[in-house]
Amino acid sequence: MRLTILGGGGFRVPLVYRALLDDPGRAVSEVVLHDTDPRRVAVIAEVLARLAQGHPAPVPVRVAEGLDEALAGAGFVFSAIRVGGTAGRVRDERIPLSEGVLGQETVGAGGVLYGLRTIPVALHIAERVAALAPEAWVINFTNPAGMVTEAMSQVLGDRVIGICDSPVGLVRRAARAAGADPDRAGYDYVGLNHLGWLRSLTLDGTDLLPGLLADEDALGSFEEGRLFGGDWLRTLGALPNEYLHYYYFRRETLDSVRDTRETRGEFLDQQQGGFFERAVAAGGPDAVYALWERTRLEREETYMAHSREASGGWQRDSHDLEGGGYDRVALALMHGILGGGGTRLILNVRNGTTVPQLAPDAIVETVCEVTAQGARPLPCAPLREDQLGLMLQVKAVERATVEAALFKDRTAALRALALHPLVDSPAVAARILERAAGEV
């Protein structure tokens, strides 16, 4: 079975390939990479060649020149593109910050700007998949994952599934903190991408979450517990996805970002740009691979640094760094579809009746059962009013962004920006939109 990776020059692609090499239930017979940047994909292909060295049965890797060539005959398509590159992310962050509101890749005005730029390209990809590989399953890594998956689903229906490693990382860290085996724990998680809550954590029929929330030492042992603090978590009665820190502590996070000389996008632009420049002159797969590993670890250690600074300043430990991994989530999803079993994963899928207040075709992030027919969202307990209210408002933003990108509708784009909870004025939203249009 052929796996095509769009955005094949992406920095995280080696993680996916390493997972494929280590997979005992090998299902992939060939990996095809496609990227609009030939230099980047050549470097990543070299890292993959180093990973394959010494492996008894390495998965062959091929670089396709065109999109259609990459898609033809694919069984699975991983979409991990970054339209505009890291330079585009820098603009998405800096323009909102210049207006005094948060700039972030997937949250707030920055997320809307990134979505407006990315959705037309994602829709084109969906149309080419439908034409050339109609039986393929598309697994979307591309951010903002919720709205990009929602746009692609207009063409591909349920054959596109969005993934994120934040929810599964939260579940695993919380289970360890509660003294449970993460592989045995059950859980109730619901929300949107980068906006969800872990609302129960069960083992053998017992909910461990109330005890965990009451245990200050246990909360201090993992990332989300330190990020939000015990008092607020007990007030919520749930464990939020780490990205909700931007909503609950917007003032503190904004102050932290304002006080820094470098946004996350600027850090990655310099770090990854430097990596690819040095890799070209590194002199062989071993040197390129070692450089990639060092750069990857630095990237993970500095993840969400501004939010950690705003919550007191602390370093990520080994469990925080482990998370769930896009690579492992994607592999588990593939096996669930190919094996036809009842695998349970937290995924971005069409809502159906999971959250009755949302449209059936709205993409939500929740616990799903994965079979040969795809991913089916499982019923969940009713949302609290505060959770539902935030979901409804952000979903309105996501759907307006998709509408604006699809029809090039400025009114819809302004509505998306102005209605976002992290944008405090329609006048600010209008200026952000004007500046973004002027800098394209």
PyMOL commands that set and color helices and strands:
alter all, ss='L'
color gray80, all
select helices_A, chain A and resi 13-22+38-52+67-71+85-98+108-132+145-159+166-177+209-214+216-219+223-228+230-236+242-248+250-258+264-280+285-301+305-310+318-322+326-339+385-407+410-419+426-438
alter helices_A, ss='H'
color red, helices_A
select strands_A, chain A and resi 2-6+30-34+61-63+76-79+137-140+160-162+186-192+195-203+206-207+239-240+343-350+363-371+374-377
alter strands_A, ss='S'
color yellow, strands_A
deselect
rebuild
show_as cartoon
